[in-house]
C-alpha cells in the first residue's frame, strides 16, 4: 500500500456533518480502503467530499484510473480544492500522464500558492519525465516555501549527488537532515548518503560513522547497514566500537535474523585500505571458528585496476600445541595453499595486526614456511 504524507489531507479527515460522513471518517481512520472504495458503487448519492475520499481509497489501492474518475466527480460536485487536484495529479503521475499531472498540480498550487508538498510533487513529475535539471529548479523553489514537508531538501541533495557535484551534494544533505522530518523515509536515506560521502569523498570517517550510527539507531533491524558502520569505525581506528557493532551483527546472525541470501557467505566486509596503490578488502566471519581450517578473516588484494582479485589471504584455525598459535596466516591460490610463520595464540586477532602481517608478505619480508595442495598433489 502506498505511503503518502497526508499533511494536506488530515484536515479533511474529521469533517463530519452527517451519519454517512461519520462512516467515511471511521473507514479512513481504520485505513479500510477496500470497504471505502465499495461505497463508491452508489456514487450518485455521495457529496463532493465523500467522492474525494472514495477517490483517495482507490489511490491507496493503486487503482489510479478509478481514483482520477472519482476526483473528477468530486470536483464536478463542488469539491474543487487543492488536495483534490493534488492527489489527482499524483495518480496521473503514476499513470505516466505527466502533462496532465502537471496541470493538476498547477491548479492545486493556484489554490494554495505556498504549499511545499505540491511544489515538491511538481519536481517529482519532471524527474519522472527524465528532466533532472527542470526537476531541480522546482525542488529548489520548494525549499524556499514554508517548511511544512521537508522532502524537497532531500531531492535537491540527491540530484546534485547524481550530477557528481559531491561537495554541493554533501552540504545539501546536511541541510536536508535538519529539514526532513524523521518519519519521512528519506530522512534515513539522507543519513545513509551522508555516511557514504563522508567515507568516500571527504574521508572523514568519524562523521561517516556518526551518520550511519544515527540511521541504525532509527532502524536497528536494517542489518545491511551494519557493515558500513563497522568499516567507518575501523577506518577511523575506533576498533572497539567496530567490534561492538560486529558482535551485534553476530548476535543477529545467531538468532537467524539475517536474510539467508544476503549473508550466505557468512563473511562480511569490515575494512578496506590501500597498499602500493592497490586496494585490499578485509572480510570477517560471522561464525566463530570451531574446527581446523575454519576462517576468521579473509583479505582480498585487488589488481591495480580494482577489477579482479589478485591474491587471497586468510586467517585459519589450526591445531594449538603447547605455547603455539591457535590461528595462522595463510594464502589461498587455485591449486596451492601457503602457511606463513605468523599467528595468534588467542581468539582475539586485532585488525591492525592482521594488516601489518599482510603488509610484511606483500613487501617480501615474510615468506611462507609450508605449502600444500587442496588436491593432495
C-alpha positions as CSV (number, residue, x, y, z in Angstrom):
1,X,0.0,0.0,0.0
2,X,1.2,3.5,-0.9
3,X,2.8,5.6,1.8
4,X,1.9,9.2,1.1
5,X,2.3,12.0,3.6
6,X,-1.1,13.2,4.5
7,X,-0.4,16.7,5.8
8,X,-2.7,18.2,3.2
9,X,-5.3,15.5,3.8
10,X,-5.5,15.3,7.6
11,X,-7.6,18.4,7.9
12,X,-10.3,16.7,5.9
13,X,-10.5,13.6,8.0
14,X,-12.5,14.9,10.8
15,X,-15.1,17.0,8.9
16,X,-18.2,15.1,9.9
17,X,-21.6,16.7,9.1
18,X,-23.8,13.6,8.7
19,X,-24.0,9.9,9.7
20,X,-22.7,8.9,6.2
21,X,-19.7,11.2,6.6
22,X,-19.0,9.6,10.1
23,X,-18.9,6.2,8.4
24,X,-16.4,7.6,5.8
25,X,-14.3,9.1,8.6
26,X,-14.3,5.8,10.5
27,X,-13.2,3.9,7.4
28,X,-10.4,6.5,6.8
29,X,-9.3,6.3,10.4
30,X,-9.2,2.5,10.2
31,X,-7.5,2.7,6.7
32,X,-10.1,0.3,5.4
33,X,-9.7,1.4,1.8
34,X,-11.2,-1.7,0.3
35,X,-14.5,-1.2,2.2
36,X,-14.4,2.6,1.5
37,X,-14.0,2.0,-2.2
38,X,-17.1,-0.1,-2.3
39,X,-19.1,2.9,-1.0
40,X,-18.5,4.4,-4.4
41,X,-20.9,1.9,-6.0
42,X,-23.7,4.3,-5.2
43,X,-21.8,7.5,-6.2
44,X,-24.9,9.4,-7.2
45,X,-25.9,9.6,-3.5
46,X,-22.4,10.9,-2.4
47,X,-21.4,14.5,-1.9
48,X,-18.2,16.0,-3.2
49,X,-16.1,15.3,-0.1
50,X,-17.3,11.7,0.0
51,X,-16.4,11.2,-3.7
52,X,-13.0,12.7,-2.9
53,X,-12.5,10.2,-0.2
54,X,-13.5,7.3,-2.3
55,X,-11.0,8.5,-4.9
56,X,-8.3,8.6,-2.3
57,X,-9.2,5.0,-1.3
58,X,-8.7,3.9,-4.9
59,X,-5.4,5.7,-4.9
60,X,-4.2,3.8,-1.8
61,X,-5.4,0.6,-3.5
62,X,-3.2,1.6,-6.5
63,X,-6.2,1.8,-8.8
64,X,-5.3,5.2,-10.2
65,X,-7.7,5.3,-13.1
66,X,-10.6,4.8,-10.7
67,X,-9.1,7.4,-8.4
68,X,-9.0,10.0,-11.1
69,X,-12.6,9.2,-12.0
70,X,-13.8,9.9,-8.5
71,X,-11.6,13.0,-8.1
72,X,-13.3,14.4,-11.3
73,X,-16.7,13.5,-9.8
74,X,-15.8,15.3,-6.6
75,X,-14.7,18.4,-8.5
76,X,-17.9,18.3,-10.5
77,X,-19.9,18.4,-7.2
78,X,-18.0,21.4,-5.9
79,X,-15.2,19.8,-4.1
80,X,-12.8,21.9,-6.1
81,X,-9.8,22.4,-3.7
82,X,-6.0,22.0,-3.5
83,X,-5.9,18.4,-2.1
84,X,-8.3,17.1,-4.8
85,X,-6.3,18.5,-7.6
86,X,-3.0,17.4,-5.9
87,X,-4.0,13.8,-5.4
88,X,-5.4,13.7,-8.9
89,X,-2.0,14.9,-10.1
90,X,-0.3,12.2,-8.1
91,X,-2.5,9.5,-9.6
92,X,-1.9,10.8,-13.1
93,X,1.9,10.7,-12.4
94,X,1.6,7.0,-11.6
95,X,-0.3,6.6,-14.8
96,X,2.6,8.3,-16.6
97,X,0.3,11.0,-17.9
98,X,2.8,13.7,-16.9
99,X,1.5,16.7,-18.8
100,X,-2.0,16.2,-17.3
101,X,-0.4,15.7,-13.9
102,X,1.5,19.0,-14.1
103,X,-1.8,20.8,-15.0
104,X,-3.4,19.4,-11.9
105,X,-0.5,20.3,-9.6
106,X,-0.6,23.8,-11.1
107,X,-4.3,24.1,-10.2
108,X,-3.5,22.9,-6.7
109,X,-0.7,25.5,-6.4
110,X,-3.1,28.2,-7.7
111,X,-5.4,27.4,-4.8
112,X,-2.6,27.0,-2.2
113,X,0.4,29.0,-3.6
114,X,2.8,28.3,-0.7
115,X,2.2,24.6,-0.4
116,X,5.6,22.9,-0.3
117,X,4.3,19.4,-0.9
118,X,2.6,20.5,-4.1
119,X,5.7,22.1,-5.5
120,X,7.7,19.0,-4.5
121,X,5.3,16.9,-6.5
122,X,5.9,19.1,-9.5
123,X,9.6,18.4,-9.2
124,X,8.9,14.6,-8.9
125,X,6.9,14.7,-12.1
126,X,9.7,16.3,-14.0
127,X,12.1,13.7,-12.5
128,X,9.7,11.0,-13.9
129,X,10.0,12.7,-17.3
130,X,13.8,12.4,-17.1
131,X,14.2,16.2,-16.9
132,X,16.5,16.4,-13.8
133,X,17.6,20.0,-14.3
134,X,14.0,21.1,-14.6
135,X,13.1,19.0,-11.5
136,X,15.9,20.6,-9.6
137,X,14.5,24.0,-10.3
138,X,11.2,23.1,-8.7
139,X,12.7,21.3,-5.8
140,X,14.9,24.3,-5.0
141,X,11.9,26.5,-5.3
142,X,10.0,24.2,-2.9
143,X,12.8,24.6,-0.3
144,X,12.0,28.4,-0.3
145,X,8.4,27.7,0.8
146,X,7.4,27.4,4.4
147,X,8.9,24.1,5.5
148,X,5.9,22.0,6.2
149,X,7.0,18.9,4.4
150,X,10.8,18.8,4.2
151,X,11.2,16.3,1.3
152,X,12.4,18.7,-1.4
153,X,15.6,19.3,0.6
154,X,16.5,15.7,0.1
155,X,15.8,15.8,-3.6
156,X,18.0,18.8,-4.1
157,X,20.9,16.9,-2.5
158,X,20.0,13.8,-4.4
159,X,20.2,15.5,-7.8
160,X,23.5,17.2,-7.0
161,X,24.7,13.7,-5.9
162,X,23.7,12.2,-9.2
163,X,25.4,15.1,-11.1
164,X,28.6,14.2,-9.1
165,X,28.7,17.6,-7.6
166,X,29.7,15.9,-4.4
167,X,30.7,19.0,-2.4
168,X,27.3,20.6,-3.0
169,X,25.5,17.3,-2.5
170,X,27.0,16.7,0.9
171,X,26.3,20.3,2.0
172,X,22.7,19.9,0.8
173,X,22.3,16.5,2.6
174,X,23.3,18.2,5.9
175,X,20.7,20.8,5.3
176,X,18.2,18.0,4.5
177,X,18.8,16.1,7.7
178,X,17.7,19.3,9.6
179,X,14.7,19.9,7.4
180,X,13.2,16.5,6.5
181,X,11.0,15.1,9.3
182,X,12.2,11.8,10.8
183,X,9.0,10.0,9.9
184,X,9.8,10.6,6.2
185,X,11.6,7.6,4.7
186,X,14.0,10.0,3.0
187,X,15.4,11.1,6.4
188,X,17.2,7.8,6.9
189,X,18.2,7.8,3.2
190,X,19.8,11.2,3.8
191,X,21.8,9.8,6.7
192,X,23.0,6.9,4.6
193,X,24.1,9.3,1.9
194,X,26.0,11.5,4.4
195,X,27.7,8.3,5.6
196,X,28.6,7.3,2.1
197,X,30.0,10.7,1.1
198,X,31.9,11.3,4.3
199,X,33.5,7.9,3.8
200,X,34.3,8.0,0.1
201,X,34.5,11.8,-0.7
202,X,35.8,13.6,2.3
203,X,37.3,10.5,4.0
204,X,36.0,12.0,7.3
205,X,35.4,8.5,8.8
206,X,34.2,9.8,12.2
207,X,31.5,11.8,10.5
208,X,30.6,8.9,8.3
209,X,30.3,6.7,11.4
210,X,28.1,9.3,13.1
211,X,25.7,9.3,10.2
212,X,25.5,5.5,9.8
213,X,25.0,5.1,13.6
214,X,22.2,7.6,13.6
215,X,20.4,5.7,10.8
216,X,20.9,2.4,12.5
217,X,19.5,3.8,15.8
218,X,16.3,4.6,14.0
219,X,16.1,1.2,12.2
220,X,18.1,-1.2,14.2
221,X,16.8,-4.3,12.3
222,X,18.1,-2.9,9.0
223,X,21.2,-5.0,9.2
224,X,22.6,-4.3,5.7
225,X,24.0,-1.0,7.0
226,X,26.0,-2.5,9.9
227,X,29.0,-3.4,7.7
228,X,29.1,0.2,6.5
229,X,29.2,1.4,10.1
230,X,31.9,-1.2,11.0
231,X,34.0,-0.1,8.1
232,X,33.7,3.6,9.1
233,X,34.7,2.9,12.7
234,X,37.7,0.8,11.5
235,X,38.8,3.4,9.1
236,X,38.6,6.0,11.9
237,X,40.7,3.5,14.0
238,X,37.9,3.2,16.5
239,X,38.3,-0.5,16.7
240,X,36.4,-1.0,20.0
241,X,33.2,0.4,18.5
242,X,33.7,-1.5,15.3
243,X,34.0,-4.7,17.3
244,X,30.9,-3.8,19.4
245,X,28.8,-3.4,16.2
246,X,30.2,-6.6,14.7
247,X,29.2,-8.5,17.9
248,X,25.6,-7.1,17.5
249,X,25.6,-8.5,13.9
250,X,26.9,-11.8,15.2
251,X,24.0,-12.0,17.7
252,X,21.5,-11.2,14.9
253,X,23.1,-13.9,12.8
254,X,23.0,-16.5,15.6
255,X,19.3,-15.6,16.2
256,X,18.6,-16.2,12.5
257,X,17.5,-12.6,12.0
258,X,19.6,-12.1,8.9
259,X,18.1,-12.8,5.5
260,X,19.9,-16.0,4.3
261,X,20.5,-14.8,0.7
262,X,22.3,-11.6,1.9
263,X,24.6,-13.4,4.4
264,X,25.1,-16.7,2.8
265,X,28.9,-16.5,2.7
266,X,29.0,-15.7,6.5
267,X,31.8,-13.2,5.6
268,X,31.1,-9.5,5.9
269,X,33.3,-6.6,4.7
270,X,34.7,-4.8,7.7
271,X,37.6,-2.7,6.3
272,X,39.2,-1.5,3.1
273,X,42.6,0.1,2.7
274,X,45.5,0.5,0.2
275,X,48.9,-0.9,-0.3
276,X,51.2,0.4,-3.0
277,X,48.1,2.0,-4.7
278,X,46.3,-1.3,-4.7
279,X,43.1,-1.8,-2.8
280,X,42.6,-4.5,-0.1
281,X,39.2,-5.6,1.3
282,X,39.0,-7.3,4.7
283,X,36.2,-9.7,5.5
284,X,35.4,-11.3,8.9
285,X,33.4,-14.4,9.6
286,X,30.1,-14.1,11.5
287,X,30.7,-17.6,12.8
288,X,33.4,-18.2,15.4
289,X,35.9,-20.9,14.1
290,X,35.3,-24.3,15.7
291,X,37.5,-26.7,13.7
292,X,40.8,-26.7,11.9
293,X,40.8,-24.6,8.7
294,X,37.8,-22.6,9.8
295,X,38.3,-18.9,8.8
296,X,38.2,-15.9,11.0
297,X,39.4,-13.4,8.3
298,X,39.8,-13.3,4.5
299,X,41.7,-10.5,2.8
300,X,41.4,-9.7,-0.9
301,X,44.2,-7.9,-2.7
302,X,42.7,-6.4,-5.9
303,X,44.7,-5.6,-9.1
304,X,45.7,-2.1,-9.8
305,X,42.6,-1.5,-11.9
306,X,40.5,-2.7,-9.0
307,X,38.6,-5.2,-11.1
308,X,40.0,-8.6,-10.2
309,X,41.2,-10.3,-7.1
310,X,44.9,-10.8,-7.3
311,X,45.7,-12.6,-4.1
312,X,43.7,-14.0,-1.2
313,X,44.9,-14.2,2.4
314,X,43.2,-16.0,5.2
315,X,43.4,-16.4,9.0
316,X,42.6,-20.1,9.7
317,X,42.2,-22.1,12.9
318,X,45.0,-24.6,13.5
319,X,45.9,-27.3,16.0
320,X,47.1,-25.5,19.0
321,X,50.2,-27.0,20.6
322,X,51.7,-26.1,23.9
323,X,52.8,-22.4,23.5
324,X,51.8,-22.5,19.9
325,X,49.4,-20.5,17.7
326,X,45.7,-21.0,17.7
327,X,45.2,-19.2,14.4
328,X,47.7,-18.8,11.5
329,X,48.0,-16.6,8.5
330,X,47.7,-18.4,5.1
331,X,47.3,-17.6,1.4
332,X,45.0,-19.4,-1.0
333,X,45.7,-19.9,-4.6
334,X,43.8,-22.1,-7.2
335,X,45.9,-25.2,-6.6
336,X,48.1,-24.3,-3.6
337,X,47.7,-23.3,0.0
338,X,50.5,-21.4,1.7
339,X,51.0,-21.1,5.5
340,X,53.1,-18.3,6.9
341,X,55.1,-18.2,10.2
342,X,52.7,-15.7,11.7
343,X,49.8,-16.4,14.0
344,X,47.9,-15.6,17.1
345,X,47.7,-17.6,20.4
346,X,44.2,-16.3,21.3
347,X,40.9,-15.8,19.5
348,X,41.4,-12.1,19.7
349,X,43.0,-11.0,16.4
350,X,43.5,-7.3,16.2
351,X,42.7,-5.9,12.7
352,X,45.8,-3.7,12.8
353,X,48.0,-6.7,13.5
354,X,46.4,-8.6,10.6
355,X,47.1,-5.7,8.2
356,X,50.6,-5.5,9.4
357,X,51.2,-9.2,8.7
358,X,49.7,-8.9,5.2
359,X,52.0,-5.9,4.5
360,X,55.0,-8.0,5.5
361,X,54.1,-10.6,2.9
362,X,53.4,-8.0,0.2
363,X,56.6,-6.2,0.9
364,X,58.5,-9.5,0.6
365,X,59.6,-9.5,4.3
366,X,57.7,-12.6,5.3
367,X,57.9,-15.9,3.4
368,X,55.6,-18.9,3.7
369,X,57.1,-22.0,5.5
370,X,54.6,-24.6,4.3
371,X,52.8,-25.4,1.1
372,X,50.0,-27.8,0.5
373,X,47.6,-28.7,-2.3
374,X,43.8,-29.0,-1.9
375,X,44.1,-31.9,-4.3
376,X,46.7,-33.6,-2.2
377,X,49.3,-33.4,-5.1
